[in-house]
Amino acid sequence: MRNLIRSIVTFRKVLPQYRSIQLKHPFTTALVWRAMEDKETLKKRLTPLQYHVTQEAGTERPYTGCYNKFYEDGLYVCVVCRQELFTSKTKYDSGCGWPAFNDVLAKERVTLHQDTSAERKD
């Protein structure tokens, strides 16, 4: 069964000297970051769409995101906790209208959920 991964992310170019750097305790770092930023701070820092998707379980319209057909080398980074989540090497065109990845950089940074919207079961 395939899991769809949807996340609002930013893109960071991979510089050769940083290709192998990973955070020592990424899960803890993400929790600390979220604890430091309350909802009002996030509303000020994020766009309304980013806030809706990341904090209210919303979804952007398919085929409208700037990373849907974007394939430059680099890393995809969470806009909330600023953790590196995906690499461009694992990105593929699933035809669903959102960026799709077949692997994550570190499993402890991403929670997978089966997409059951519109009765999808693939």
N, C-alpha and C positions, 0 to 999 in steps of 0.2 A: 504494500500500500504506500502510495507516495504522499508525503506531507508537503503542503504548500507553506512557504515561509513568507510572511508579509511583514515588512518593517519599514518605517520611515528612516532613511539613512542619508548620510552625506557621503561624499566620495573624497578619498585622500589619495593622491599620487604616491606610489611606492618608490621611495628613494633607495638605491642599492644598499646603503649603509644601514637601513632600518628594516630590511626584509625579514630578519629572524628575531626581531625584538617582540617579546610578549610580556604582558604584565605578570608579576609574580603571583598575585592574588586577585585576579580580575573580578570574581564574584563579590568579594568583600568590597573592592573599590567601587563597584557599581552600586552596592547598597549604601555605602557612605555618601556617594554623590547624590543619590536620590533623597537621602535623609537631609542633606544640606539644602536642597532646593524644594521649597514648598510649592503648592499649586499656583499661587499668584506669581511667584518668580518664574516658573515654567511658562505661564501664560504670556509674560512679558518677553521671554527669550525666544520662544517658538512661534512659528506662524500659526494662525488659527487652524489650518489643516493639520499641521504637525501635532499640535496639542490634541485635536480631536482624535486622530489616529492612535497616538501613543498613550493617551490618558483616558480616553472614553471609548476605546475599542471600536473606533470608526474605521472606515475604509475609503481611500481615495478612489475616484472613478477609474476604471481600467483604461489603459492606453493613454493616460494623461500625464503620468509621472515623467520627470526628466531623465530617470535612469532606466526606463523600460527598454529603450533601444541604444543604450550606452555601453560600449565595450572597451574602453581604454583600460590599460593596466593600472591596478591600484587596489585600495581597500575600501570597503563600505563600513561606515562608522555610525553607531547609534547617535541620533541627535539629542537624546536625553542624557545618557550616561557617558557618552563619548568613547565607548568601548569599540574596538575593531571587531566586527562580526563576520564579515565575508570577504573573500578575495575575488577579484575579477576572473581568476582562473577557474572558479567553480560556478560562474554565472552562465546561464543558458536561456534561450528563448523558448519558453514553455507554451507560448501562444495565448496565455491567460490575460495578458494586459498589464501584469505587474512583474517587476524583476523576480527572477527565480534562481535559486542556487541549489546545487546538489550536495553541498557540504558546508560546514561552518568552521571558523578558525579554531574555536574552543567550545566544546559541548556545554561547559558550565556557564557560558555567556548567553546562550539562546535556549528558550523553551519552545519545543515544537508542539503545535496543536493541529489536529486534523481539521481541515476546512469542510464544514458540513453545510455551509450556506448554499442556497439554491440546490439543496439535496445532492451536492457533490459527494462522491464516495471513492474517487480515484486516488 
